Amino acid sequence: MVLRTTFEARAHLLATRPGAFFFTEHYREYPLVLVRLSQVSEQALEPLLEDAWGEVAPKRLLAARARGA
């Protein structure tokens, strides 16, 4: 799976869980990280998916989420 992230978050994931997160040369210049799904629990994946969504979601949806809508 490929997740949108920030370069800082990607560096953290690579440093703390190199067996689960990685990237190939193709993705080096992009704020993306590859995930080995067999190495990540559903519980750990959920906030990463939410963060990835937050990186690309329209502002109106982000605002609605912040309001709890």
N, CA, C and O atoms as a Tripos MOL2 file, in Angstrom:
@<TRIPOS>MOLECULE
protein
  276   275    69     0     0
PROTEIN
NO_CHARGES

@<TRIPOS>ATOM
      1 N           0.8480   -1.1640    0.0000 N.3       1 MET1
      2 CA          0.0000    0.0000    0.0000 C.3       1 MET1
      3 C           0.8960    1.2300    0.0000 C.2       1 MET1
      4 O           1.9580    1.2360    0.6220 O.2       1 MET1
      5 N           0.4660    2.2560   -0.6930 N.am      2 VAL2
      6 CA          1.1780    3.5270   -0.7090 C.3       2 VAL2
      7 C           0.3400    4.5460    0.0530 C.2       2 VAL2
      8 O          -0.8530    4.6990   -0.2060 O.2       2 VAL2
      9 N           0.9740    5.2420    0.9950 N.am      3 LEU3
     10 CA          0.2860    6.2680    1.7740 C.3       3 LEU3
     11 C           0.9230    7.6290    1.5450 C.2       3 LEU3
     12 O           2.1450    7.7600    1.4700 O.2       3 LEU3
     13 N           0.0740    8.6320    1.4360 N.am      4 ARG4
     14 CA          0.5520   10.0120    1.4070 C.3       4 ARG4
     15 C           0.9780   10.3520    2.8330 C.2       4 ARG4
     16 O           0.3180    9.9610    3.7950 O.2       4 ARG4
     17 N           2.0720   11.0720    2.9590 N.am      5 THR5
     18 CA          2.5710   11.4760    4.2650 C.3       5 THR5
     19 C           3.3980   12.7390    4.0890 C.2       5 THR5
     20 O           3.3440   13.3690    3.0320 O.2       5 THR5
     21 N           4.1380   13.1070    5.0740 N.am      6 THR6
     22 CA          5.1130   14.1840    4.9380 C.3       6 THR6
     23 C           6.4980   13.5440    4.9040 C.2       6 THR6
     24 O           6.6590   12.3870    5.2940 O.2       6 THR6
     25 N           7.4810   14.2820    4.4450 N.am      7 PHE7
     26 CA          8.8350   13.7430    4.4290 C.3       7 PHE7
     27 C           9.3210   13.4570    5.8500 C.2       7 PHE7
     28 O          10.0390   12.4840    6.0830 O.2       7 PHE7
     29 N           8.9250   14.3090    6.7990 N.am      8 GLU8
     30 CA          9.3320   14.1260    8.1920 C.3       8 GLU8
     31 C           8.7030   12.8620    8.7780 C.2       8 GLU8
     32 O           9.3800   12.0770    9.4420 O.2       8 GLU8
     33 N           7.4120   12.6720    8.5300 N.am      9 ALA9
     34 CA          6.7280   11.4770    9.0410 C.3       9 ALA9
     35 C           7.2870   10.2200    8.3840 C.2       9 ALA9
     36 O           7.4370    9.1880    9.0380 O.2       9 ALA9
     37 N           7.5920   10.3040    7.1020 N.am     10 ARG10
     38 CA          8.1740    9.1500    6.4140 C.3      10 ARG10
     39 C           9.5110    8.7750    7.0460 C.2      10 ARG10
     40 O           9.7750    7.5980    7.2900 O.2      10 ARG10
     41 N          10.3400    9.7560    7.3060 N.am     11 ALA11
     42 CA         11.6380    9.4880    7.9280 C.3      11 ALA11
     43 C          11.4670    8.8160    9.2830 C.2      11 ALA11
     44 O          12.2120    7.9000    9.6310 O.2      11 ALA11
     45 N          10.4860    9.2750   10.0420 N.am     12 HIS12
     46 CA         10.2130    8.6710   11.3510 C.3      12 HIS12
     47 C           9.7620    7.2140   11.2060 C.2      12 HIS12
     48 O          10.2490    6.3370   11.9210 O.2      12 HIS12
     49 N           8.8360    6.9610   10.2860 N.am     13 LEU13
     50 CA          8.3520    5.5920   10.0780 C.3      13 LEU13
     51 C           9.4820    4.6720    9.6280 C.2      13 LEU13
     52 O           9.5840    3.5370   10.0930 O.2      13 LEU13
     53 N          10.3180    5.1540    8.7360 N.am     14 LEU14
     54 CA         11.4350    4.3390    8.2390 C.3      14 LEU14
     55 C          12.4280    4.0340    9.3570 C.2      14 LEU14
     56 O          12.9850    2.9380    9.4160 O.2      14 LEU14
     57 N          12.6460    4.9920   10.2330 N.am     15 ALA15
     58 CA         13.6050    4.8040   11.3230 C.3      15 ALA15
     59 C          13.0720    3.8840   12.4120 C.2      15 ALA15
     60 O          13.8210    3.1070   13.0030 O.2      15 ALA15
     61 N          11.7670    3.9790   12.6740 N.am     16 THR16
     62 CA         11.2130    3.2080   13.7940 C.3      16 THR16
     63 C          10.6630    1.8500   13.3910 C.2      16 THR16
     64 O          10.6430    0.9350   14.2140 O.2      16 THR16
     65 N          10.2170    1.6910   12.1520 N.am     17 ARG17
     66 CA          9.6360    0.4190   11.7050 C.3      17 ARG17
     67 C          10.0900    0.0760   10.2900 C.2      17 ARG17
     68 O           9.2670    0.0120    9.3770 O.2      17 ARG17
     69 N          11.3960   -0.1470   10.0960 N.am     18 PRO18
     70 CA         11.9010   -0.3980    8.7360 C.3      18 PRO18
     71 C          11.3770   -1.6870    8.1110 C.2      18 PRO18
     72 O          11.3970   -1.8240    6.8870 O.2      18 PRO18
     73 N          10.9160   -2.6210    8.9100 N.am     19 GLY19
     74 CA         10.3410   -3.8440    8.3520 C.3      19 GLY19
     75 C           8.9400   -3.6470    7.8040 C.2      19 GLY19
     76 O           8.4710   -4.4260    6.9750 O.2      19 GLY19
     77 N           8.2780   -2.6050    8.2700 N.am     20 ALA20
     78 CA          6.9010   -2.3530    7.8690 C.3      20 ALA20
     79 C           6.7770   -1.2390    6.8350 C.2      20 ALA20
     80 O           5.8780   -1.2640    5.9940 O.2      20 ALA20
     81 N           7.6800   -0.2610    6.8980 N.am     21 PHE21
     82 CA          7.5970    0.9050    6.0170 C.3      21 PHE21
     83 C           8.8720    1.0350    5.2080 C.2      21 PHE21
     84 O           9.9710    0.7920    5.7070 O.2      21 PHE21
     85 N           8.7110    1.4190    3.9570 N.am     22 PHE22
     86 CA          9.8590    1.5540    3.0700 C.3      22 PHE22
     87 C           9.4700    2.4240    1.8890 C.2      22 PHE22
     88 O           8.3090    2.8100    1.7530 O.2      22 PHE22
     89 N          10.4370    2.7340    1.0330 N.am     23 PHE23
     90 CA         10.1230    3.3820   -0.2330 C.3      23 PHE23
     91 C          11.1520    2.9280   -1.2540 C.2      23 PHE23
     92 O          12.2430    2.4780   -0.9040 O.2      23 PHE23
     93 N          10.7920    3.0510   -2.4930 N.am     24 THR24
     94 CA         11.6890    2.7130   -3.5870 C.3      24 THR24
     95 C          12.1970    4.0190   -4.2080 C.2      24 THR24
     96 O          11.6740    5.0940   -3.9170 O.2      24 THR24
     97 N          13.1870    3.9200   -5.0370 N.am     25 GLU25
     98 CA         13.7410    5.1090   -5.6880 C.3      25 GLU25
     99 C          12.6700    5.9070   -6.4220 C.2      25 GLU25
    100 O          12.7380    7.1340   -6.4890 O.2      25 GLU25
    101 N          11.7020    5.2190   -6.9600 N.am     26 HIS26
    102 CA         10.6150    5.8840   -7.6810 C.3      26 HIS26
    103 C           9.8950    6.9020   -6.7970 C.2      26 HIS26
    104 O           9.4350    7.9320   -7.2910 O.2      26 HIS26
    105 N           9.7940    6.6230   -5.4900 N.am     27 TYR27
    106 CA          9.0530    7.4760   -4.5590 C.3      27 TYR27
    107 C           9.9420    8.4350   -3.7680 C.2      27 TYR27
    108 O           9.4350    9.1910   -2.9390 O.2      27 TYR27
    109 N          11.2520    8.4220   -4.0060 N.am     28 ARG28
    110 CA         12.1840    9.2240   -3.2020 C.3      28 ARG28
    111 C          11.7970   10.7020   -3.1300 C.2      28 ARG28
    112 O          11.8810   11.3010   -2.0580 O.2      28 ARG28
    113 N          11.3910   11.2820   -4.2080 N.am     29 GLU29
    114 CA         11.1110   12.7300   -4.2690 C.3      29 GLU29
    115 C           9.6530   13.0760   -3.9640 C.2      29 GLU29
    116 O           9.2460   14.2270   -4.1240 O.2      29 GLU29
    117 N           8.8760   12.1050   -3.5340 N.am     30 TYR30
    118 CA          7.4560   12.3330   -3.2650 C.3      30 TYR30
    119 C           7.1600   12.0570   -1.7950 C.2      30 TYR30
    120 O           7.8050   11.2020   -1.1890 O.2      30 TYR30
    121 N           6.2000   12.7650   -1.2160 N.am     31 PRO31
    122 CA          5.8520   12.5460    0.1930 C.3      31 PRO31
    123 C           4.9480   11.3190    0.3570 C.2      31 PRO31
    124 O           3.7900   11.4280    0.7620 O.2      31 PRO31
    125 N           5.5010   10.1650    0.0370 N.am     32 LEU32
    126 CA          4.7710    8.9040    0.0700 C.3      32 LEU32
    127 C           5.6140    7.8610    0.7850 C.2      32 LEU32
    128 O           6.8420    7.9440    0.8100 O.2      32 LEU32
    129 N           4.9370    6.8810    1.3650 N.am     33 VAL33
    130 CA          5.6230    5.7580    1.9970 C.3      33 VAL33
    131 C           4.8900    4.4760    1.6140 C.2      33 VAL33
    132 O           3.6630    4.4560    1.5150 O.2      33 VAL33
    133 N           5.6450    3.4270    1.4040 N.am     34 LEU34
    134 CA          5.0670    2.1160    1.1110 C.3      34 LEU34
    135 C           4.8990    1.3540    2.4180 C.2      34 LEU34
    136 O           5.7170    1.4730    3.3300 O.2      34 LEU34
    137 N           3.8310    0.5710    2.4960 N.am     35 VAL35
    138 CA          3.5040   -0.1670    3.7160 C.3      35 VAL35
    139 C           3.4170   -1.6520    3.4070 C.2      35 VAL35
    140 O           2.7230   -2.0570    2.4750 O.2      35 VAL35
    141 N           4.1120   -2.4570    4.1800 N.am     36 ARG36
    142 CA          3.9430   -3.9060    4.1050 C.3      36 ARG36
    143 C           2.7790   -4.2490    5.0360 C.2      36 ARG36
    144 O           2.9470   -4.3100    6.2540 O.2      36 ARG36
    145 N           1.6230   -4.4680    4.4650 N.am     37 LEU37
    146 CA          0.4160   -4.6590    5.2600 C.3      37 LEU37
    147 C           0.5190   -5.8430    6.2170 C.2      37 LEU37
    148 O          -0.1010   -5.8290    7.2810 O.2      37 LEU37
    149 N           1.2770   -6.8460    5.8630 N.am     38 SER38
    150 CA          1.4390   -8.0050    6.7450 C.3      38 SER38
    151 C           2.2290   -7.6620    8.0000 C.2      38 SER38
    152 O           2.2520   -8.4430    8.9510 O.2      38 SER38
    153 N           2.8820   -6.4920    8.0110 N.am     39 GLN39
    154 CA          3.7140   -6.0930    9.1400 C.3      39 GLN39
    155 C           3.0880   -4.9980   10.0100 C.2      39 GLN39
    156 O           3.6860   -4.5620   10.9930 O.2      39 GLN39
    157 N           1.8810   -4.5600    9.6400 N.am     40 VAL40
    158 CA          1.2380   -3.4550   10.3520 C.3      40 VAL40
    159 C          -0.1520   -3.8870   10.7940 C.2      40 VAL40
    160 O          -0.9290   -4.4180   10.0010 O.2      40 VAL40
    161 N          -0.4550   -3.6570   12.0520 N.am     41 SER41
    162 CA         -1.7870   -4.0080   12.5540 C.3      41 SER41
    163 C          -2.8200   -3.0100   12.0440 C.2      41 SER41
    164 O          -2.4960   -1.8830   11.6680 O.2      41 SER41
    165 N          -4.0490   -3.4510   12.0440 N.am     42 GLU42
    166 CA         -5.1480   -2.5680   11.6420 C.3      42 GLU42
    167 C          -5.2030   -1.3510   12.5570 C.2      42 GLU42
    168 O          -5.4720   -0.2350   12.1120 O.2      42 GLU42
    169 N          -4.9480   -1.5790   13.8340 N.am     43 GLN43
    170 CA         -4.9660   -0.4990   14.8230 C.3      43 GLN43
    171 C          -3.8820    0.5430   14.5250 C.2      43 GLN43
    172 O          -4.1210    1.7410   14.6750 O.2      43 GLN43
    173 N          -2.7060    0.0980   14.1090 N.am     44 ALA44
    174 CA         -1.6280    1.0290   13.7850 C.3      44 ALA44
    175 C          -1.8530    1.7180   12.4440 C.2      44 ALA44
    176 O          -1.3930    2.8410   12.2370 O.2      44 ALA44
    177 N          -2.5500    1.0580   11.5450 N.am     45 LEU45
    178 CA         -2.7740    1.6080   10.2090 C.3      45 LEU45
    179 C          -3.8360    2.7100   10.2010 C.2      45 LEU45
    180 O          -3.7620    3.6410    9.3990 O.2      45 LEU45
    181 N          -4.8040    2.6040   11.0770 N.am     46 GLU46
    182 CA         -5.9200    3.5580   11.0740 C.3      46 GLU46
    183 C          -5.4750    5.0220   11.1770 C.2      46 GLU46
    184 O          -5.9090    5.8290   10.3550 O.2      46 GLU46
    185 N          -4.6340    5.4060   12.1410 N.am     47 PRO47
    186 CA         -4.2310    6.8250   12.1870 C.3      47 PRO47
    187 C          -3.3900    7.2400   10.9830 C.2      47 PRO47
    188 O          -3.4160    8.4030   10.5820 O.2      47 PRO47
    189 N          -2.6500    6.3050   10.4090 N.am     48 LEU48
    190 CA         -1.8720    6.6300    9.2160 C.3      48 LEU48
    191 C          -2.7900    6.9140    8.0280 C.2      48 LEU48
    192 O          -2.5220    7.8130    7.2310 O.2      48 LEU48
    193 N          -3.8570    6.1540    7.9150 N.am     49 LEU49
    194 CA         -4.8390    6.3960    6.8500 C.3      49 LEU49
    195 C          -5.5390    7.7360    7.0590 C.2      49 LEU49
    196 O          -5.7750    8.4760    6.1040 O.2      49 LEU49
    197 N          -5.8690    8.0420    8.3110 N.am     50 GLU50
    198 CA         -6.5060    9.3320    8.6070 C.3      50 GLU50
    199 C          -5.5620   10.4870    8.2720 C.2      50 GLU50
    200 O          -5.9850   11.4930    7.7020 O.2      50 GLU50
    201 N          -4.2930   10.3410    8.6240 N.am     51 ASP51
    202 CA         -3.3170   11.3840    8.3040 C.3      51 ASP51
    203 C          -3.1530   11.5370    6.7950 C.2      51 ASP51
    204 O          -3.0620   12.6540    6.2860 O.2      51 ASP51
    205 N          -3.1160   10.4140    6.0830 N.am     52 ALA52
    206 CA         -2.9800   10.4490    4.6290 C.3      52 ALA52
    207 C          -4.1710   11.1690    4.0040 C.2      52 ALA52
    208 O          -4.0090   11.9730    3.0870 O.2      52 ALA52
    209 N          -5.3560   10.8760    4.5050 N.am     53 TRP53
    210 CA         -6.5550   11.5500    4.0140 C.3      53 TRP53
    211 C          -6.4530   13.0510    4.2900 C.2      53 TRP53
    212 O          -6.8010   13.8730    3.4420 O.2      53 TRP53
    213 N          -5.9720   13.3960    5.4830 N.am     54 GLY54
    214 CA         -5.8430   14.8000    5.8510 C.3      54 GLY54
    215 C          -4.8720   15.5710    4.9670 C.2      54 GLY54
    216 O          -4.9920   16.7880    4.8240 O.2      54 GLY54
    217 N          -3.9250   14.8790    4.3810 N.am     55 GLU55
    218 CA         -2.9650   15.5260    3.4880 C.3      55 GLU55
    219 C          -3.5840   15.9410    2.1510 C.2      55 GLU55
    220 O          -3.0750   16.8450    1.4890 O.2      55 GLU55
    221 N          -4.6760   15.2880    1.7510 N.am     56 VAL56
    222 CA         -5.2420   15.5530    0.4280 C.3      56 VAL56
    223 C          -6.7100   15.9870    0.4510 C.2      56 VAL56
    224 O          -7.2490   16.3810   -0.5830 O.2      56 VAL56
    225 N          -7.3500   15.9230    1.5920 N.am     57 ALA57
    226 CA         -8.7730   16.2480    1.6750 C.3      57 ALA57
    227 C          -9.0210   17.7380    1.4170 C.2      57 ALA57
    228 O          -8.1920   18.5810    1.7600 O.2      57 ALA57
    229 N         -10.1550   18.0450    0.8180 N.am     58 PRO58
    230 CA        -10.5150   19.4520    0.6150 C.3      58 PRO58
    231 C         -10.7040   20.1620    1.9620 C.2      58 PRO58
    232 O         -11.0850   19.5380    2.9530 O.2      58 PRO58
    233 N         -10.4410   21.4420    1.9850 N.am     59 LYS59
    234 CA        -10.5350   22.2170    3.2260 C.3      59 LYS59
    235 C         -11.9180   22.1450    3.8510 C.2      59 LYS59
    236 O         -12.0370   22.1270    5.0760 O.2      59 LYS59
    237 N         -12.9540   22.1020    3.0440 N.am     60 ARG60
    238 CA        -14.3160   22.0640    3.6030 C.3      60 ARG60
    239 C         -14.5510   20.7520    4.3490 C.2      60 ARG60
    240 O         -15.2430   20.7380    5.3670 O.2      60 ARG60
    241 N         -13.9810   19.6450    3.8550 N.am     61 LEU61
    242 CA        -14.1220   18.3800    4.5690 C.3      61 LEU61
    243 C         -13.2940   18.3620    5.8460 C.2      61 LEU61
    244 O         -13.7250   17.8230    6.8650 O.2      61 LEU61
    245 N         -12.1180   18.9450    5.7880 N.am     62 LEU62
    246 CA        -11.3060   19.0530    7.0010 C.3      62 LEU62
    247 C         -12.0040   19.8730    8.0610 C.2      62 LEU62
    248 O         -11.9830   19.5230    9.2410 O.2      62 LEU62
    249 N         -12.6350   20.9860    7.6370 N.am     63 ALA63
    250 CA        -13.3640   21.8320    8.5730 C.3      63 ALA63
    251 C         -14.5650   21.0820    9.1470 C.2      63 ALA63
    252 O         -14.8320   21.1750   10.3450 O.2      63 ALA63
    253 N         -15.2850   20.3480    8.3180 N.am     64 ALA64
    254 CA        -16.4360   19.5750    8.8010 C.3      64 ALA64
    255 C         -15.9880   18.5180    9.7960 C.2      64 ALA64
    256 O         -16.6570   18.2950   10.8050 O.2      64 ALA64
    257 N         -14.8840   17.8740    9.5300 N.am     65 ARG65
    258 CA        -14.3620   16.8700   10.4620 C.3      65 ARG65
    259 C         -13.9820   17.5110   11.7860 C.2      65 ARG65
    260 O         -14.2470   16.9440   12.8470 O.2      65 ARG65
    261 N         -13.3610   18.6930   11.7380 N.am     66 ALA66
    262 CA        -12.9730   19.3810   12.9560 C.3      66 ALA66
    263 C         -14.1820   19.7770   13.7920 C.2      66 ALA66
    264 O         -14.1060   19.8300   15.0200 O.2      66 ALA66
    265 N         -15.3010   20.0550   13.1200 N.am     67 ARG67
    266 CA        -16.5490   20.3920   13.8250 C.3      67 ARG67
    267 C         -17.2570   19.1470   14.3450 C.2      67 ARG67
    268 O         -18.2170   19.2470   15.1090 O.2      67 ARG67
    269 N         -16.7820   17.9720   13.9290 N.am     68 GLY68
    270 CA        -17.4220   16.7410   14.3600 C.3      68 GLY68
    271 C         -18.5910   16.3470   13.4920 C.2      68 GLY68
    272 O         -19.3910   15.4920   13.8700 O.2      68 GLY68
    273 N         -18.6970   16.9660   12.3240 N.am     69 ALA69
    274 CA        -19.8140   16.6710   11.4200 C.3      69 ALA69
    275 C         -19.5450   15.4210   10.6120 C.2      69 ALA69
    276 O         -20.3780   15.0210    9.7980 O.2      69 ALA69
@<TRIPOS>BOND
     1     1     2 1
     2     2     3 1
     3     3     4 2
     4     3     5 am
     5     5     6 1
     6     6     7 1
     7     7     8 2
     8     7     9 am
     9     9    10 1
    10    10    11 1
    11    11    12 2
    12    11    13 am
    13    13    14 1
    14    14    15 1
    15    15    16 2
    16    15    17 am
    17    17    18 1
    18    18    19 1
    19    19    20 2
    20    19    21 am
    21    21    22 1
    22    22    23 1
    23    23    24 2
    24    23    25 am
    25    25    26 1
    26    26    27 1
    27    27    28 2
    28    27    29 am
    29    29    30 1
    30    30    31 1
    31    31    32 2
    32    31    33 am
    33    33    34 1
    34    34    35 1
    35    35    36 2
    36    35    37 am
    37    37    38 1
    38    38    39 1
    39    39    40 2
    40    39    41 am
    41    41    42 1
    42    42    43 1
    43    43    44 2
    44    43    45 am
    45    45    46 1
    46    46    47 1
    47    47    48 2
    48    47    49 am
    49    49    50 1
    50    50    51 1
    51    51    52 2
    52    51    53 am
    53    53    54 1
    54    54    55 1
    55    55    56 2
    56    55    57 am
    57    57    58 1
    58    58    59 1
    59    59    60 2
    60    59    61 am
    61    61    62 1
    62    62    63 1
    63    63    64 2
    64    63    65 am
    65    65    66 1
    66    66    67 1
    67    67    68 2
    68    67    69 am
    69    69    70 1
    70    70    71 1
    71    71    72 2
    72    71    73 am
    73    73    74 1
    74    74    75 1
    75    75    76 2
    76    75    77 am
    77    77    78 1
    78    78    79 1
    79    79    80 2
    80    79    81 am
    81    81    82 1
    82    82    83 1
    83    83    84 2
    84    83    85 am
    85    85    86 1
    86    86    87 1
    87    87    88 2
    88    87    89 am
    89    89    90 1
    90    90    91 1
    91    91    92 2
    92    91    93 am
    93    93    94 1
    94    94    95 1
    95    95    96 2
    96    95    97 am
    97    97    98 1
    98    98    99 1
    99    99   100 2
   100    99   101 am
   101   101   102 1
   102   102   103 1
   103   103   104 2
   104   103   105 am
   105   105   106 1
   106   106   107 1
   107   107   108 2
   108   107   109 am
   109   109   110 1
   110   110   111 1
   111   111   112 2
   112   111   113 am
   113   113   114 1
   114   114   115 1
   115   115   116 2
   116   115   117 am
   117   117   118 1
   118   118   119 1
   119   119   120 2
   120   119   121 am
   121   121   122 1
   122   122   123 1
   123   123   124 2
   124   123   125 am
   125   125   126 1
   126   126   127 1
   127   127   128 2
   128   127   129 am
   129   129   130 1
   130   130   131 1
   131   131   132 2
   132   131   133 am
   133   133   134 1
   134   134   135 1
   135   135   136 2
   136   135   137 am
   137   137   138 1
   138   138   139 1
   139   139   140 2
   140   139   141 am
   141   141   142 1
   142   142   143 1
   143   143   144 2
   144   143   145 am
   145   145   146 1
   146   146   147 1
   147   147   148 2
   148   147   149 am
   149   149   150 1
   150   150   151 1
   151   151   152 2
   152   151   153 am
   153   153   154 1
   154   154   155 1
   155   155   156 2
   156   155   157 am
   157   157   158 1
   158   158   159 1
   159   159   160 2
   160   159   161 am
   161   161   162 1
   162   162   163 1
   163   163   164 2
   164   163   165 am
   165   165   166 1
   166   166   167 1
   167   167   168 2
   168   167   169 am
   169   169   170 1
   170   170   171 1
   171   171   172 2
   172   171   173 am
   173   173   174 1
   174   174   175 1
   175   175   176 2
   176   175   177 am
   177   177   178 1
   178   178   179 1
   179   179   180 2
   180   179   181 am
   181   181   182 1
   182   182   183 1
   183   183   184 2
   184   183   185 am
   185   185   186 1
   186   186   187 1
   187   187   188 2
   188   187   189 am
   189   189   190 1
   190   190   191 1
   191   191   192 2
   192   191   193 am
   193   193   194 1
   194   194   195 1
   195   195   196 2
   196   195   197 am
   197   197   198 1
   198   198   199 1
   199   199   200 2
   200   199   201 am
   201   201   202 1
   202   202   203 1
   203   203   204 2
   204   203   205 am
   205   205   206 1
   206   206   207 1
   207   207   208 2
   208   207   209 am
   209   209   210 1
   210   210   211 1
   211   211   212 2
   212   211   213 am
   213   213   214 1
   214   214   215 1
   215   215   216 2
   216   215   217 am
   217   217   218 1
   218   218   219 1
   219   219   220 2
   220   219   221 am
   221   221   222 1
   222   222   223 1
   223   223   224 2
   224   223   225 am
   225   225   226 1
   226   226   227 1
   227   227   228 2
   228   227   229 am
   229   229   230 1
   230   230   231 1
   231   231   232 2
   232   231   233 am
   233   233   234 1
   234   234   235 1
   235   235   236 2
   236   235   237 am
   237   237   238 1
   238   238   239 1
   239   239   240 2
   240   239   241 am
   241   241   242 1
   242   242   243 1
   243   243   244 2
   244   243   245 am
   245   245   246 1
   246   246   247 1
   247   247   248 2
   248   247   249 am
   249   249   250 1
   250   250   251 1
   251   251   252 2
   252   251   253 am
   253   253   254 1
   254   254   255 1
   255   255   256 2
   256   255   257 am
   257   257   258 1
   258   258   259 1
   259   259   260 2
   260   259   261 am
   261   261   262 1
   262   262   263 1
   263   263   264 2
   264   263   265 am
   265   265   266 1
   266   266   267 1
   267   267   268 2
   268   267   269 am
   269   269   270 1
   270   270   271 1
   271   271   272 2
   272   271   273 am
   273   273   274 1
   274   274   275 1
   275   275   276 2
@<TRIPOS>SUBSTRUCTURE
     1 MET1         2 RESIDUE 1 A MET
     2 VAL2         6 RESIDUE 1 A VAL
     3 LEU3        10 RESIDUE 1 A LEU
     4 ARG4        14 RESIDUE 1 A ARG
     5 THR5        18 RESIDUE 1 A THR
     6 THR6        22 RESIDUE 1 A THR
     7 PHE7        26 RESIDUE 1 A PHE
     8 GLU8        30 RESIDUE 1 A GLU
     9 ALA9        34 RESIDUE 1 A ALA
    10 ARG10       38 RESIDUE 1 A ARG
    11 ALA11       42 RESIDUE 1 A ALA
    12 HIS12       46 RESIDUE 1 A HIS
    13 LEU13       50 RESIDUE 1 A LEU
    14 LEU14       54 RESIDUE 1 A LEU
    15 ALA15       58 RESIDUE 1 A ALA
    16 THR16       62 RESIDUE 1 A THR
    17 ARG17       66 RESIDUE 1 A ARG
    18 PRO18       70 RESIDUE 1 A PRO
    19 GLY19       74 RESIDUE 1 A GLY
    20 ALA20       78 RESIDUE 1 A ALA
    21 PHE21       82 RESIDUE 1 A PHE
    22 PHE22       86 RESIDUE 1 A PHE
    23 PHE23       90 RESIDUE 1 A PHE
    24 THR24       94 RESIDUE 1 A THR
    25 GLU25       98 RESIDUE 1 A GLU
    26 HIS26      102 RESIDUE 1 A HIS
    27 TYR27      106 RESIDUE 1 A TYR
    28 ARG28      110 RESIDUE 1 A ARG
    29 GLU29      114 RESIDUE 1 A GLU
    30 TYR30      118 RESIDUE 1 A TYR
    31 PRO31      122 RESIDUE 1 A PRO
    32 LEU32      126 RESIDUE 1 A LEU
    33 VAL33      130 RESIDUE 1 A VAL
    34 LEU34      134 RESIDUE 1 A LEU
    35 VAL35      138 RESIDUE 1 A VAL
    36 ARG36      142 RESIDUE 1 A ARG
    37 LEU37      146 RESIDUE 1 A LEU
    38 SER38      150 RESIDUE 1 A SER
    39 GLN39      154 RESIDUE 1 A GLN
    40 VAL40      158 RESIDUE 1 A VAL
    41 SER41      162 RESIDUE 1 A SER
    42 GLU42      166 RESIDUE 1 A GLU
    43 GLN43      170 RESIDUE 1 A GLN
    44 ALA44      174 RESIDUE 1 A ALA
    45 LEU45      178 RESIDUE 1 A LEU
    46 GLU46      182 RESIDUE 1 A GLU
    47 PRO47      186 RESIDUE 1 A PRO
    48 LEU48      190 RESIDUE 1 A LEU
    49 LEU49      194 RESIDUE 1 A LEU
    50 GLU50      198 RESIDUE 1 A GLU
    51 ASP51      202 RESIDUE 1 A ASP
    52 ALA52      206 RESIDUE 1 A ALA
    53 TRP53      210 RESIDUE 1 A TRP
    54 GLY54      214 RESIDUE 1 A GLY
    55 GLU55      218 RESIDUE 1 A GLU
    56 VAL56      222 RESIDUE 1 A VAL
    57 ALA57      226 RESIDUE 1 A ALA
    58 PRO58      230 RESIDUE 1 A PRO
    59 LYS59      234 RESIDUE 1 A LYS
    60 ARG60      238 RESIDUE 1 A ARG
    61 LEU61      242 RESIDUE 1 A LEU
    62 LEU62      246 RESIDUE 1 A LEU
    63 ALA63      250 RESIDUE 1 A ALA
    64 ALA64      254 RESIDUE 1 A ALA
    65 ARG65      258 RESIDUE 1 A ARG
    66 ALA66      262 RESIDUE 1 A ALA
    67 ARG67      266 RESIDUE 1 A ARG
    68 GLY68      270 RESIDUE 1 A GLY
    69 ALA69      274 RESIDUE 1 A ALA
